[in-house]
Amino acid sequence: MTGVPKSAPAQDLSRTVPPGRDAFLDRLQGMQALVDERFAAAGGAAYGLAVTDFVVLMAEVLAKYLTPTSSDSEIRDFLLSLRVEELVLARACAGGNEAAWDIFLTRYRERLYEAGIGIAKDYTVGRELADSLYGELCGAGSHATSPLYSYMGYGSLEGWLRTIMARSFIDRYRSEHRLVSLEEQSEEGGMQLAAADSAPVPVVDQRLEAAVDEALAGLDAEDSFILASFFLHDRTLAEVAAVLKLHESTVSRRVQKITANLRKQIVRGLVRRGMSRRQADEALETDVRDLQTNVRGRLQEKLQESAPRPSPTQSVGNPEQTNDR
Amino acid sequence: MTAETSKNMGELPAIVRQRMGRVAGLEEHPDPGILTAFVEGSISKIHRPDVLKHLAVCSDCNRLMTFITPELANNKQVLQPAAAPRRWLTWAPLRWAAVSASAAAIVSAVWIGQLNHHQTSNTTTVAQVAPQSATIAAPPSAANATADARRSGDIAKPSSSPQRHDLAKSGSGPTVAPPVVFDPALQAQSRPAVPGEVQGSAGFQTGFVAPPSIDQTYQPETAMPQAPKPVGPAASASTSAGPASPTWSVADGVLKHSTDGGSTWVAVAVPSSATIRVVSATGQHVWVGGDGGSLYHSVDQGRTWTAVVPAADGHVLSANIIRMAFMNPMHGWVVDADGGYWATRDGGVTWTFQLAQR
């Protein structure tokens, strides 16, 4: 087999080159054996794919998902995790290769119908979803915006197509049923989850907020995910375990451990900020709604002192309107 | 999550929940590839922390995860629509009346159908679509208009609707036109030339000239091989599940049919002088497409044929048909050599058309 090209073929100059691709082409020069193994696994020769073009494809994928500072072992591990056979198949289909389309339709047609029905929970809608995706993939022909060009071999092609279908279904459902979009939920400088409070932010001790933020920032990614999934997204232990590929009992222990450690960190943070231990415990246990009520109560008292006595129908606020989780 | 469960898991102070829900500047959503790899457990250690952090705060991606994670895709209602108006069918007596009426209608239909079957069992089947074969597609009904428009819109402008997940823009980096070319010369070296091979369309970057045996034949319940097929009509792409299952193929511009799993093939006459290029079969329904927009449909496994002329939006199919697939008797699509994409949802009565962008 031919070696790794030192640069991309001349015909590529007219196409958009992802940043960093040429740097990865250089890196792949030192991984001849790995490149050859991946090329053999991809089976691209059946579609007329040369190893030089395969290397360019690998460099594109690396440029998309890794950084120039990635180590050789990271590059190697990542390349080994790629679904190169499916990647080459998708590219061949996007290029209009008839044999590739035969294989694609043979392999994925029924699976996508099943996936569509699983997503929509409805036979007719599910099949329409799958047909719509097929139409988009097949009707795009071989031009550069074929959705199949977006598949980079990261994860299975079937899973990728399922994800595309699910996104399409959610977007379609949102437009038809007027779900609240993420844009409608966003606020200045931040974004709220749908389940989070929509009531006005109560006035709380800045030290408490800072201590809580500091403790939350100290959680690692998996602990943050577990905590948010369980307490904010209402996932069950089994669901969290399924996502993380852990046992349910493991997740249960993790949740208890995370919450216990979080409380300790927050209390320590409050103590560092000048509170006594007792004050810190009390501050943490204070319900936000109580704080809100207290603030409104204080405001009401001030209004009564400075203004005429309000009529019985006027009220500053209703504590019952605050959200409760 | 009930309060009791919450206590068992350790109480989380309200202030903590509130702060968890606030994110300053949410990062870009992970692209479908990364999410898929995460769900399948093949995500790199490099990407996993960022995905977890994002999923902790993004309700949209969490919702998506529920659909694409098999263990989460249960009966749990993920999408909460706006409150629907009360319908009259919510009144229990009317509901039961509707169920009873439906059951009676079904029983009547089955009984009448059986009566008709006994009366017409010796009658030659005539293609019912014949009178419609030469007509321009009728305007779609109001019930289908929205769905068709949506389909056309989706196909024509997959990014025009305010979707938050643009395929071309998912993740970072520009949309890339791939530099990889599938070289016909290399294809010729790796596979022997086949006499009478059907040429690919000039409109596609085809690096592969499909041998006539590899055509788009579909048998819904068959297990398909996963590699390119060898030459010859005896090795059709649609290897049947059993020797009795009919198989269709096109060789040298001729439609061929096998009922013994591809061991023997019989030529099937199609009322067209045009070269036949592609075939798609599902059950009793067989569709063949060829040069000059020739499209024929049979509802009796090729015994009789009806010419179909797809037309929509002022366009009429006249270019060579190069690809076709019918998933079931109703739904299918046809691609012509000019980049036209024709789709039908009613067995060829009406069609939608979209020209592939170049």
Interface residues (C-beta under 8 A of the other chain):
Chain A: A8 P9 Q11 D12 R15 T16 V17 P18 P19 A45 A46 Y47 G48 L49 A50 D53 F54 V56 L57 E60 A63 K64 Y65 L66 S70 E74 D77 F78 S81 R91 A92 A94 G95 G96 N97 E98 A99 A100 W101 D102 I103 L105 T106 R107 R109 E110 Y113 G118 I119 K121 R127 E128 A130 D131 S132 Y134 G135 E136 C138 G139 A140 G141 S142 H143 A144 T145 P147 Y149 S150 Y151 M152 G153 Y154 G155 S156 G159 W160 R162 T163 I164 A166 R167 S168 F169 I170 D171 R172 Y173 R174 S175 H177 R178 L179 S181 L182 E183 Q185 G189 G190 M191 Q192 L193 A194 A195 A196 D197 V204 L208 E209 V212 D213 A215 L216 D220 A221 E222 S224 F225 L227 A228 S229 F230 F231 L232 H233 D234 T236 A238 E239 A242 V243 K245 S252 V255 Q256 I258 T259 A260 L262 R263 I266 L284 E285 T286 D287 V288 R289 R325
Chain B: M1 S6 M9 G10 E11 L12 P13 A14 I15 V16 R17 Q18 R19 M20 G21 R22 V23 A24 G25 L26 D31 P32 G33 I34 L35 T36 A37 F38 V39 E40 G41 S42 I43 S44 I46 H47 R48 P49 D50 L52 K53 L55 A56 V57 C58 S59 D60 N62 R63 L64 M65 F67 I68 T69 E71 L72 A73 N75 L79 Q80 P81 A82 A147 R150 R151 D154 I155 P158 S161 P162 Q163 R164 H165 L167 A168 S170 G171 S172 G173 P174 T175 V176 A177 P178 P179 V180 V181 F182 D183 P184 A185 L186 Q187 S190 R191 G200 S201 G203 F204 Q205 T206 G207 F208 A210 I214 D215 Q216 Y218 P220 M224 P225 Q226 A227 P228 K229 A237 R323 A325 M327 N328 H331 W333 V335 G339 Y341 A343 R345 Q354 A356 Q357 R358
